[in-house]
Amino acid sequence: MVSEVRGRYAPSPTGELHLGNARTALAAWLGTRAANGTFVMRVEDLDPPRVIPGAEARLLDDLAWLGIDWDEGPYRQSERLPLFAEALDRLEGRVFGCKCTRAELKQLASAPHGVDGPVYPGTCREGGLPALGCALRFRVAPGEVCFDDLVAGSVCQDVAGQVGDFVVRRADGLFAYQLAVVVDDALMGINQVVRGHDLLDSTARQIQLQEALGFPRPAYAHVPLVLDAEGNRLAKRDRATAIRDLREAGVPAERLIGLLGWSLGLLPAPTPVAARELVAAFAWNRLETSPWRCGATDLSWLMAR
Ligand code: GLU
């Protein structure tokens, strides 16, 4: 029996929803709706200093306005801390205390550079440091982790060689994204993880955590990023592509969805459409696999009357 698709969108309330976020949210929503699945909304608000007051309400409102609805949630990670603590307890034996700061590790000329900064050289691996007041790192397994991404295709990553033992709880007690996302996706029964291509490099780390915790592996789809006219990644502070600002400037939701749907490869040309009208056209193998450079012509099409 094929199990029901349970997808999710997991925004961080650290700024305004921009075109890139909306595009990923649309792909995640279509991936679930096209399979008649259940769509879960989860707010990733684990890092209090980065959370912007009011951002959650604004981004949820922007998503609803775009026609991207959800069946469960919004759940908030900040309300689920005991679940992360419990998972961490279960990892006992696979985690160790580490007192190395990021700055210290950066200074180690001997540490090769990996996908996410310097590769952790294993300084505290055998140190037997207490967990209290220390960061906790997950002891990674050697060798490659391979998975089939619904958009990026076949991917193999070497966590030990490219990242090393990574942090699952920071010295200040904050649970790391890698741990929280794995616990939440598993406990929420998510079997289809759709997110931006910037998180592709995190996937093998998350698979290693899933395996250590005995959780099933979801399907993955990493949606290519949106770049600005200069070829830079969109930033949350850049107002030109903030959904909120486009909306306030009078751009209709159907134009935004039409432009995003076209950029994803689901429409032959930008055409105003409602999100639900794209459901029938959706298939993972139709999805555009390279980044989309959103230029002045695209932005002026949005503004056209
Ligand atoms: N909260 C993350 C973000 O906004 C997404 C995490 C995920 O989808 O796994 O970039």
Boltz pocket constraint, residues with backbone or C-beta under 6 A from the ligand:
constraints:
  - pocket:
      binder: B
      contacts: [[A, 9], [A, 10], [A, 11], [A, 12], [A, 44], [A, 181], [A, 194], [A, 195], [A, 196], [A, 199]]
      max_distance: 6.0
